[in-house]
Every structure is written in C-alpha cells, then in structure tokens.
Amino acid sequence: MTKKNQPDDRIRHRFALAALANKTVIDRQTGLMWTQDASLFEFPATWSEALARIQEINRSDLYGYRDWRLPNRKELFSLMSHDAINPSLPTGHLFTNVFTSYYWTSSTCARLPNQAWYIHLGGARVFKGMKYDSYMVWPVRTGEGDNKSRLFCTGQKNCFDENGSIIDCHTTGQDGEIQAGLKFSRERFTENKQTVCDRDTSLIWLLNANVPKKPMDWSSAFSFIAAMNSETAYGYNDWRVPNIIELESLTDLSQHSPALPNDHLFNDVQEFYWSSSTSMYDKNYAWVLYMVDGAVGVGYKPLSEFYLWPVRGKERTMLFF
C-alpha cells in the first residue's frame, strides 16, 4: 500500500495516552484531550454542580492544566460509536470507568433553556433533561500543537441558568461562553438548482427536505433512494440515506423548530428523519434525528413515522476537519 492510500494515522491510531502518568487520553481524530477516567467524579451532579466541579479541577491544576471544560454536545457526540454499546465508544478506546448511562454536556436546549443536553454512554442516545437532574461529568480540553480541535462549534452563543433565563456568560464555563470548535463558513450553504451543498462537510442535500411528501418505514426509504438512482434523479445516481453522523452535522444548537443554522436554504423541513444507521441495542430500530430540537434517538423500522432526506457525496462516518 502506498503512503498516499494509507489510512490517516488519526483514524488507525485514534487514541493515545498522554504524559503525566497516563491520566489523560488524546483523541487524534478530533484534537481533544479527555481524562482517562470517565468517572473522575464518582457521583452524578446537577448541571450547575457539573460546571462548578470543572472550575474546581481548574483551580487545582488537574494533570497540569487549568483549561478543562464540560464538553459541548458536538464534543461528547464525537466520541460516540454507533457500532458499539455498553459503552458506545470506538474500538481501541483507552478510557476507564465508563459509566454506561447519561453524561452532561455544556450545551443548553435552545427551545427549552431550563434543560441541557446529555448523552447516554451505553447506547449514544442524545437527549435533553432538566438542569436540576443529576448525571455524570467527563472533563475535556483542547490539545496543543497539531492536536487543535478539528470539530465545529455547536452554534450556541447564549448562557442560561437552571430556570432557563439568559445570564452573563462570563466564567460560567457553558457552551455559550467557550464556543469551542471551528467556526462554520460565512456562506456555508450554496444552492445549485434543486440541491444544496454544505461547503463545510462537502455533503450535497436536496433543497426540498421532503421529496417523498410523506413519512415512510425504514425499508421504504431505501427503496425510494433506489428508485431515485435508477432515474438519475436531479442529474445524479448516487443518492443515499444519510447516516446519523451526517444528519447531526446539520444541527445548530442555537436554533430550534428546526434546529438548523439561520442561513440554511432548505424548504419543507420535517420534524423527524431516518438515518441509515441501525441501533446496536435492537436491530429492529434505526437512529433518527428529531429536527425540532436536534435530539438523536431511534425509530422502529417497520413504522411509517419518519421522513427521508436524501444526500450524496462521500459518506462521512466521522466528521472532523
């Protein structure tokens, strides 16, 4: 195999133990550093307590750093593998004490700002909960040098208290203050007749986000795509059902109803979309994106309850840049 055709080392050897007695793990795919112990704080905490715990470890220079943070939703989601359960982490991960339940993110739900996003480490479900509920805390920070973050930001710019009121972001440690990650292009979306190109992911979506005009079961979604390709619909024969990583890449957590960027060009956006990704918990279910808030859950494949949004372009199973 020539060097040109070799897999990127960030993918082949994604995780590496850092120095300092191997207490931290570098994700070379994203440029993020995580504590190796995923249950560094033994007990769950409310959202405010979680943010306060991060401030405490920064005051104590945990492992020599003072810039730990509660991960935003895209950062924690970047660790999820939809091919694994209990935990839903990639093969070869180096983490210890992973609690296969819910972990907080620093991102607030835009529609219901008294709730914040959390992710289930047993199965990768992404949902929102009241900020006074108690979930686990997993610190993260951005690496240095070649390990700078390669993820995009969530889009969130405001900070909120547990009641959902907007507050001054200063020293909160919330997603809206830190805004970690790459900024999206100023003109992210470009329209070309009946399609829209996302310049930041190189994916091409249909301008009409509801071409089938009705919800369908999972199998019918693939049949619809096959018919599109046989007819060279919109001038192409490589349409496909998007995977859940690709669908989630469209979300902007500062927006809701739909949770898409303000400058999106799409029309007839529906509330729920099928992905091509099967749930490993129960293969009768597939992952779906709930577009109102941007939640990631599952749908029962035989039921005609979700919509189809065709995509084309090189399949992205890991979104990093």
N, C-alpha and C positions, 0 to 999 in steps of 0.2 A: 504493500500500500504506500503510495507516495504521500509525502508530507501534506500536499495540497488536499488530499482526500481523507486525511486522518480526522477523527472526531476532535472537536475542540477540547483541550485539556480541562477546561472549566466544567465540561459535561462528563468526561471519562473519569475524572478525579474531582468530583464536585466539592466534597467536604474535606477539610484539613484541620487537624488540631493545631491551634496556635501555640505560642510560647506560654510562659507563666504557668508551669506545671500542668499543661494541658487542660486548663479550666475553661477555655473558650474554643469555639469552632468557627472557622471561616467558611462561608459558602462562596466558593469561587465563581459560581454562576451569577450571583446577584451582587457580590461585593459586601455582603453584610456579615457582621460578627455576632454570634449568639453565645450566651452562656451554655457550656456543655450540659450542665444540669438544668433540665427543663422544668424542674420543680425546686429551683433555688429557694423560693419562698414556699415553705412546706404546706401552708394552708391557703385556701382561696381568700379573695378580698373583694370588697366592693370596688367600683370603678375609681372612685376618689382615693380609696386606700391603695389601689394598684399604682396610681400616679404618684402618690406620696412615697410608696416603697422605692420607686425608681429614684426619687430625689434623695432618699436616704442612702442608697448604694453609691450615688454620685458623690455625696459628701464624704463617704468612706473610701473613695478611690478604688472601687472594686476592680481587682485584677489590673490596677494601674491606670484606670480610665475614669473620667468624670463626665462622659457624654453618653451614658446609657439612656435608653428611652423605651417606653412601651411601644411595641411595633404598631404601625398603622395597618389598615386592613390588607393592603396590597403586599406589605412586607410579610405578614404572617401567612397570607394565602400563597405566597411564593414558595413556602416550604411544603405545601400540600402535594401529596401524590394521590391521584385518583385511581391508581392501580394497587393500592395497599390500604389495609385497615388495621387498627389497633396496634401500632399507631399508623396514621395516614401520612407517613413520611417516606421519602425516597429510599430505595435500596442503597445500602452503604452509608447511611447517615451515622453520625458518631455521637449522637445525643444520649443522655442517660436520664432515668427517672421521668420519662414522658408520661404524663397523666392523660389517659385516653378519654378525656372529657373536654369541657369548654375552657378556652383561654381568651382573656380580654385583648382587644386592640385599642388603640388610642383614638379611633375614629367614631364620631357620633353619627347616628342615623339622621339624615337631613330632614326627613318628613316628621319624625318623632324624636326631637332632640333631647328628650329625657331618657332616651335609650342609646346604647352604644353597641357597636358590632363585636361579636365574638366568634370564634371558630372552634369546631369540635375536632380534637386531635385523634379521636377514634375513627372518624369517617369523613372529615373535611367539610362538613356542613357549615355554611356561613349564614349566621342569623343575628338578630338584634335582641337585646334584653334590657330590662330596667337597670339603671345605673346603680341602684341600691342592692341588686343581686350580687352574689359572690362567685367569682371564677378565678382561674389560675393566672399567674403573671410570669411572663418569659421575657427577660430583658434582651435588647438588641442594640447594636450601634453600627455605624458605617465604618468600614475598614479604611486603611490609608493606602496611598500609592496606587498600585494597579487594582486595588480592591475597593475602589469607589463604587457607590451604588449604581447599578445598571437598571434599576426599576423606575417606572414612572410614579409620580406622586398620585395621591388619591383625588386631588382636586379640592379638598376641604380647606377652607380659609378662616372659618369662624371657630370660636371656642364656646363651650356651654357648661353650665353647672348641672347638678343632678336633677334639677327641676326642668331643664331644657331652656333656661334663659341664657341669652348671649352674654358673655363676660369678656373682660380684658384677657387676651391670650398670654400676656407676659408671665413667664415662669410656671405656666400650667403644665407643660410637658405634653399637651394634647396635640393631635394631628394638625389642627388648625394653626398652632404656633410653629411647630417644627417644619411642616410641609416637606418632609423628607422625600427625596427622589428626583428624578429628572422632570423637567417641565415639558409639557406637550408643545408641539409646534404651534405657532401662532395661527397658521392656516392648516390645521391638522387634516381636515376633510376636503377632498376635491371631487366635484361631480363630473361624470362623463356620461351624458345621456341618461341611461337608466341604472347606472351603478355609482357607488361612492367609494373612493379609495381612501383608506386610513393611512396617511403617509407615515405614521409612527409605528405601525405594525406591518405595513405592506399588504394588508388584507383588503380584499375588494368585496363589498357588501352590496346587495340590491338596494337601490334608493327606496323602493317600496318595501317596507318591512313586513308586509302581509300579502304577498303574492297569491298564496293559496286561498285567501279570503275566508278561511275557517280554521278552527283548531282540528288537529288530527292526532291519531295514535302514532307511536314511535316508528313502527314499521312503515306506515303510510308516508311518513316524512322522507324516508329513504327512497320509496317508490316514486314520490314526486320529484326528487332530485334526479333519479334515473331517467325519468321522462324529460326533464329539462335538458339533460345532457344529450339524449338521443335526438332532440330537436334543435340542438345548438342554441339554446335559449339566450337571448341578448348577445349573441355572437360568440358564445363560449360553450365548451363541452366538458368543463372541469369543475362544475359546481359541486358543493358537498354540504352536508350538515355540519355546522361548526362544532368544535369540541368546547368543553366548558371553560377552558382557559381563554379561548378566543372570544367567547361571548362575554366573559367577565372583563376582558380588556376594554370593552366599550364603556364601562361604568364610570361615572363621575359622582363621587360621594358628597359633593356639594349640592347636588340636584336630586329631584325626585319627580315621579309621575310624568315622564320617565326619568330614571337615573342615568341620563345621558348628558354629555357636555352641551353647554349652551349653544355652541356653534355647530351642532350636528345638523346634517342636511336631510335626515331620513323623514319619511312620512308614513302615516298609518302604523305607528309603533304600538304593539300589543303588550299585554301585561305579563305574559309567560312564554318562554321559548324553550323548545327541546334542544339538547346538545347531543352529540354523537357518543358521549362518554357514559358508559354503563357503571352503575353503582356496584362496588365490590361487596357491599353488605348483602345485597339481594339483587341478582342479575335480572329480575323482573322489573327493576327500576332503572331509570337513567337520570343523569344530572340535568337540571333545568335552571334557567336564570329567571328570577322574578323581577321584572323590569321596573316596577313601581318604586322599589327602594334599592334594588340591586342585590337582593338576597340570593344565595346559591343553595338550592335544595334538590329534591328528587321528585320525579313523577312516575306513576305506574304506567309502564309501556303500553298495555292494551287499551288504556282510556284515551279518548279523543278530547283532551283537555288543554293541550298546549299547541303553540303556533310554531311555524318554521320560518327561519330567516336564513336563506342560502348565502354561502360565502364561497369565495375562490381565492387562490393564491397558495403559496407554500404553507402547509399545515404547521401551525405553531403550537407545540406541546409545552414549551417553556418560553415565556415572554420576558426576555432580557435583552439589553442592548449594549 
